[in-house]
Amino acid sequence: MAVSSQQGLRLLTTHGALVQLHPFADAVAPARRVHPGVVRVTSLADSRIILSDPSQPNGGNLKIGPNGHRADWNGGRGPWARFEVAASTGHDGAVQLRSVGHLEAGRSHSP
């Protein structure tokens, strides 16, 4: 069943939701899994979220490092571990996640 971008936005900003991500490979090490497949959403204010691996209840959150070349699951709740959720065009239910740390540093732009 296809969903609209607005439905995708609503789901991805629902606190506690478990969300299946589209799989993709790490460009540097294609055999390495970039994400656990399903992530838990912690909803913050203003369509911002934190993502965590539900199989690691005491683990960290997904973060994108300040240089943008590294992502890992060792984040806390700061700007590098927060993401802004926005509607995307082109794919049913697709949304864009933008690193709040990079937005605040002026290295990313809003649509």
One Martini backbone bead per residue (centre of mass of N, CA, C, O) as a GRO file, in nm:
protein
  111
    1MET     BB    1   0.093   0.039   0.026
    2ALA     BB    2   0.062   0.356  -0.041
    3VAL     BB    3   0.204   0.665   0.066
    4SER     BB    4   0.220   0.968   0.166
    5SER     BB    5   0.418   1.219   0.271
    6GLN     BB    6   0.230   1.300   0.506
    7GLN     BB    7   0.218   1.015   0.629
    8GLY     BB    8   0.523   0.989   0.668
    9LEU     BB    9   0.551   1.231   0.858
   10ARG     BB   10   0.361   1.133   1.078
   11LEU     BB   11   0.511   0.872   1.143
   12LEU     BB   12   0.808   1.003   1.188
   13THR     BB   13   0.665   1.193   1.438
   14THR     BB   14   0.599   0.946   1.615
   15HIS     BB   15   0.619   0.863   1.922
   16GLY     BB   16   0.764   0.534   1.926
   17ALA     BB   17   0.803   0.458   1.654
   18LEU     BB   18   0.837   0.206   1.410
   19VAL     BB   19   1.080   0.211   1.138
   20GLN     BB   20   1.124   0.131   0.806
   21LEU     BB   21   1.408   0.119   0.617
   22HIS     BB   22   1.575   0.173   0.343
   23PRO     BB   23   1.815   0.006   0.209
   24PHE     BB   24   2.176   0.065   0.243
   25ALA     BB   25   2.500   0.124   0.157
   26ASP     BB   26   2.817   0.162   0.226
   27ALA     BB   27   3.045   0.324   0.033
   28VAL     BB   28   3.308   0.204   0.169
   29ALA     BB   29   3.138  -0.059   0.308
   30PRO     BB   30   2.904  -0.249   0.161
   31ALA     BB   31   2.875  -0.482   0.391
   32ARG     BB   32   2.790  -0.264   0.575
   33ARG     BB   33   2.559  -0.177   0.802
   34VAL     BB   34   2.396   0.128   0.857
   35HIS     BB   35   2.127  -0.008   0.962
   36PRO     BB   36   1.882  -0.204   1.140
   37GLY     BB   37   1.597  -0.129   0.965
   38VAL     BB   38   1.484  -0.054   1.252
   39VAL     BB   39   1.345   0.235   1.410
   40ARG     BB   40   1.330   0.463   1.671
   41VAL     BB   41   1.113   0.726   1.765
   42THR     BB   42   1.190   1.056   1.884
   43SER     BB   43   0.992   1.316   1.959
   44LEU     BB   44   1.006   1.649   1.894
   45ALA     BB   45   1.015   1.955   1.809
   46ASP     BB   46   0.958   2.074   1.498
   47SER     BB   47   1.001   1.800   1.331
   48ARG     BB   48   1.190   1.652   1.538
   49ILE     BB   49   1.437   1.383   1.572
   50ILE     BB   50   1.520   1.062   1.709
   51LEU     BB   51   1.734   0.777   1.649
   52SER     BB   52   1.697   0.426   1.729
   53ASP     BB   53   1.788   0.104   1.837
   54PRO     BB   54   1.568  -0.134   1.958
   55SER     BB   55   1.797  -0.364   2.015
   56GLN     BB   56   1.938  -0.105   2.190
   57PRO     BB   57   1.823   0.029   2.475
   58ASN     BB   58   2.132   0.142   2.577
   59GLY     BB   59   2.192   0.296   2.339
   60GLY     BB   60   2.238   0.507   2.104
   61ASN     BB   61   2.221   0.750   1.861
   62LEU     BB   62   2.192   0.877   1.572
   63LYS     BB   63   2.479   1.019   1.400
   64ILE     BB   64   2.626   1.308   1.251
   65GLY     BB   65   2.905   1.429   1.188
   66PRO     BB   66   3.057   1.736   1.143
   67ASN     BB   67   3.189   1.630   0.855
   68GLY     BB   68   2.979   1.402   0.722
   69HIS     BB   69   3.154   1.108   0.713
   70ARG     BB   70   2.990   1.013   0.981
   71ALA     BB   71   2.808   0.735   1.113
   72ASP     BB   72   2.639   0.658   1.427
   73TRP     BB   73   2.533   0.499   1.761
   74ASN     BB   74   2.667   0.746   1.977
   75GLY     BB   75   2.444   0.935   2.038
   76GLY     BB   76   2.253   1.165   2.182
   77ARG     BB   77   2.069   1.496   2.194
   78GLY     BB   78   2.204   1.658   2.000
   79PRO     BB   79   2.240   1.801   1.688
   80TRP     BB   80   2.382   1.535   1.559
   81ALA     BB   81   2.107   1.355   1.658
   82ARG     BB   82   1.927   1.545   1.497
   83PHE     BB   83   1.619   1.562   1.297
   84GLU     BB   84   1.470   1.683   1.014
   85VAL     BB   85   1.139   1.673   0.884
   86ALA     BB   86   1.052   1.626   0.532
   87ALA     BB   87   0.916   1.649   0.250
   88SER     BB   88   0.899   1.462  -0.051
   89THR     BB   89   0.974   1.397  -0.385
   90GLY     BB   90   0.883   1.105  -0.610
   91HIS     BB   91   0.793   0.932  -0.348
   92ASP     BB   92   0.609   0.731  -0.175
   93GLY     BB   93   0.644   0.845   0.155
   94ALA     BB   94   0.871   1.031   0.134
   95VAL     BB   95   1.149   1.155   0.322
   96GLN     BB   96   1.346   1.399   0.486
   97LEU     BB   97   1.668   1.402   0.644
   98ARG     BB   98   1.811   1.655   0.858
   99SER     BB   99   2.076   1.779   1.002
  100VAL     BB  100   2.090   1.996   1.258
  101GLY     BB  101   2.392   2.053   1.278
  102HIS     BB  102   2.416   2.140   0.975
  103LEU     BB  103   2.205   2.360   0.976
  104GLU     BB  104   2.342   2.535   1.205
  105ALA     BB  105   2.624   2.546   1.027
  106GLY     BB  106   2.536   2.589   0.711
  107ARG     BB  107   2.552   2.282   0.545
  108SER     BB  108   2.245   2.315   0.495
  109HIS     BB  109   1.923   2.295   0.338
  110SER     BB  110   1.619   2.412   0.275
  111PRO     BB  111   1.349   2.386   0.049
   0.00000   0.00000   0.00000
